[in-house]
Amino acid sequence: MPPLQFGGIFELLPNNMHNMKFLFFLLLLFLRSGSQSQPLNLAVGMTALTSPVSTAVEVEAIEADNDLRMAPDGAYALIAGGSKGIGFAIATALAKRGYNLVLIARHEGPLQRAKEQFESTYGVKVEILMYDLSTDTAATAIGAWCTQRDLPLKMLCNVAGLGGEDDYLSLPLDSLRYMVRLNVESAMAMSLTLLPLLEKNAPSYILNVASLAGLAPIPIKNLYSATKSAVIFFSYSLRYQLKDKQISVSCLNPGPVFTKPSIEKDTREKLGWLGMRMAVSPERVGEVAVQKTLEKKRMIIPGTLPKIAAFFIRLMPRSWITSLYGRAGKK
Ligand SMILES: NC(=O)c1ccc[n+]([C@@H]2O[C@H](COP(=O)([O-])OP(=O)(O)OC[C@H]3O[C@@H](n4cnc5c(N)ncnc54)[C@H](OP(=O)(O)O)[C@@H]3O)[C@@H](O)[C@H]2O)c1
């Protein structure tokens, strides 16, 4: 087979089919790599491409409901960024399994509502703490609060993070620094500060939330993808370092999750049909994240299409995928 002519192939397709170009290219690569063993199922992948998103979701729902690992008596999970979005969904999946919760966020209203909902629905204890995780002192103060109570901490979930449509060339330095502090520094600081408690309560778990965006450079989301890439590398290494302490580290890498209207709009504009097909509901992401973390999986990618996309993104030369993302971002 002659070498792939990346640009040439694209020229054969109509101009208005940007997403089809991407899909077509992915399929070509997929067929070329057919001999490689990877946990991907072409039949399931094609079903996910041609059916509503819920089809892939239902496949995973069956897997998830078969295995509900319940919490040991009195065990706590701490969710940094647990009042809304993916963090709230992770908290829900943990409460369903009987974990008591410590929820952290900046605003009291959503935290209070989450506490009432979890306590009344699942009968678990919920503590709420208001901190800005991007500050230098937050992790130390939260660590001290947990240690003073000798909290039986079984799981730390570092979820809070900042993305958005604007990035490196259009944001002031303060905003960029805030992104680095929240996305990277807070996960690093919370993990280190709570390590003694996690070790004391081992076997235990750390779940870091990165993103599919962390698998490759994305020009329009330059710093965001760089911070998420840092979280992925940090998680891989930490997993290795903590293996002997019986602390399992997992990294969640979701594709699009419509936790707010702006994410749905951005996905539709930049990634079009394929991006919309890749979206997984926050509830599903939370459920899969918790199930796979308890199964000690290293990389967690909810949804069939995001899994397939991750496979190809990691396979492609960096310059190609950067260029593909760059073109999508110009729309
Ligand atoms: N949504 C997606 O499409 C998507 C895809 C891939 C990865 N992710 C990642 O998943 C994580 C969650 O995203 P999401 O969409 O669920 O976000 P979200 O809906 O905005 O929720 C973020 C949560 O973190 C809290 N939080 C935000 N900034 C904080 C700060 N400085 N200090 C303390 N708490 C803070 C928020 O509460 P307060 O506002 O009250 O502080 C809220 O509880 C992020 O790391 C994001 O990068 C998201």
The ligand as an SDF file (V2000), in Angstrom:
LIG
                    3D

 48 52  0  0  0  0  0  0  0  0999 V2000
  -17.3130   19.0180   30.4060 N   0  0  0  0  0  0  0  0  0  0  0  0
  -16.4960   18.5060   29.5030 C   0  0  0  0  0  0  0  0  0  0  0  0
  -16.8040   18.4300   28.2890 O   0  0  0  0  0  0  0  0  0  0  0  0
  -15.1690   17.9510   29.9300 C   0  0  0  0  0  0  0  0  0  0  0  0
  -14.4600   17.1360   29.0480 C   0  0  0  0  0  0  0  0  0  0  0  0
  -13.2250   16.6410   29.4370 C   0  0  0  0  0  0  0  0  0  0  0  0
  -12.7160   16.9350   30.6890 C   0  0  0  0  0  0  0  0  0  0  0  0
  -13.4210   17.7400   31.5300 N   0  0  0  0  0  0  0  0  0  0  0  0
  -12.8440   18.0430   32.8360 C   0  0  0  0  0  0  0  0  0  0  0  0
  -13.7340   17.5930   33.8480 O   0  0  0  0  0  0  0  0  0  0  0  0
  -13.6450   18.4310   34.9910 C   0  0  0  0  0  0  0  0  0  0  0  0
  -15.0340   18.9110   35.3780 C   0  0  0  0  0  0  0  0  0  0  0  0
  -15.6190   19.5920   34.2880 O   0  0  0  0  0  0  0  0  0  0  0  0
  -17.1440   20.0310   34.3300 P   0  0  0  0  0  0  0  0  0  0  0  0
  -17.5470   20.3620   32.9530 O   0  0  0  0  0  0  0  0  0  0  0  0
  -17.9360   19.0460   35.1240 O   0  0  0  0  0  0  0  0  0  0  0  0
  -17.0340   21.4070   35.1780 O   0  0  0  0  0  0  0  0  0  0  0  0
  -18.1800   22.2540   35.9170 P   0  0  0  0  0  0  0  0  0  0  0  0
  -19.5320   21.7810   35.5180 O   0  0  0  0  0  0  0  0  0  0  0  0
  -17.8270   23.6680   35.7030 O   0  0  0  0  0  0  0  0  0  0  0  0
  -17.9690   21.8710   37.4720 O   0  0  0  0  0  0  0  0  0  0  0  0
  -16.7630   22.2000   38.0690 C   0  0  0  0  0  0  0  0  0  0  0  0
  -16.8190   21.8700   39.5530 C   0  0  0  0  0  0  0  0  0  0  0  0
  -15.5850   22.2820   40.1530 O   0  0  0  0  0  0  0  0  0  0  0  0
  -15.8380   23.3720   41.0680 C   0  0  0  0  0  0  0  0  0  0  0  0
  -14.7740   24.3560   40.9050 N   0  0  0  0  0  0  0  0  0  0  0  0
  -14.4810   25.0790   39.7780 C   0  0  0  0  0  0  0  0  0  0  0  0
  -13.4550   25.8940   40.0230 N   0  0  0  0  0  0  0  0  0  0  0  0
  -13.0790   25.6930   41.3140 C   0  0  0  0  0  0  0  0  0  0  0  0
  -12.0850   26.2540   42.1480 C   0  0  0  0  0  0  0  0  0  0  0  0
  -11.2460   27.2030   41.7180 N   0  0  0  0  0  0  0  0  0  0  0  0
  -11.9870   25.8130   43.4300 N   0  0  0  0  0  0  0  0  0  0  0  0
  -12.8370   24.8750   43.9010 C   0  0  0  0  0  0  0  0  0  0  0  0
  -13.7930   24.2980   43.1380 N   0  0  0  0  0  0  0  0  0  0  0  0
  -13.9140   24.7130   41.8740 C   0  0  0  0  0  0  0  0  0  0  0  0
  -17.2160   23.9160   40.6960 C   0  0  0  0  0  0  0  0  0  0  0  0
  -17.8870   24.5390   41.7950 O   0  0  0  0  0  0  0  0  0  0  0  0
  -17.7260   26.1410   42.0500 P   0  0  0  0  0  0  0  0  0  0  0  0
  -17.9490   26.8210   40.7320 O   0  0  0  0  0  0  0  0  0  0  0  0
  -18.7670   26.4490   43.0760 O   0  0  0  0  0  0  0  0  0  0  0  0
  -16.3520   26.3470   42.5690 O   0  0  0  0  0  0  0  0  0  0  0  0
  -17.9120   22.6210   40.2990 C   0  0  0  0  0  0  0  0  0  0  0  0
  -18.2910   21.8880   41.4470 O   0  0  0  0  0  0  0  0  0  0  0  0
  -12.6730   19.5480   34.6190 C   0  0  0  0  0  0  0  0  0  0  0  0
  -11.3900   19.2210   35.0900 O   0  0  0  0  0  0  0  0  0  0  0  0
  -12.6810   19.5340   33.1010 C   0  0  0  0  0  0  0  0  0  0  0  0
  -11.4850   20.0320   32.5430 O   0  0  0  0  0  0  0  0  0  0  0  0
  -14.6190   18.2470   31.1840 C   0  0  0  0  0  0  0  0  0  0  0  0
  1  2  1  0
  2  3  2  0
  2  4  1  0
  4  5  1  0
  4 48  2  0
  5  6  2  0
  6  7  1  0
  7  8  2  0
  8  9  1  0
  8 48  1  0
  9 10  1  0
  9 46  1  0
 10 11  1  0
 11 12  1  0
 11 44  1  0
 12 13  1  0
 13 14  1  0
 14 15  2  0
 14 16  1  0
 14 17  1  0
 17 18  1  0
 18 19  2  0
 18 20  1  0
 18 21  1  0
 21 22  1  0
 22 23  1  0
 23 24  1  0
 23 42  1  0
 24 25  1  0
 25 26  1  0
 25 36  1  0
 26 27  1  0
 26 35  1  0
 27 28  2  0
 28 29  1  0
 29 30  1  0
 29 35  2  0
 30 31  1  0
 30 32  2  0
 32 33  1  0
 33 34  2  0
 34 35  1  0
 36 37  1  0
 36 42  1  0
 37 38  1  0
 38 39  2  0
 38 40  1  0
 38 41  1  0
 42 43  1  0
 44 45  1  0
 44 46  1  0
 46 47  1  0
M  CHG  2   8   1  16  -1
M  END
$$$$
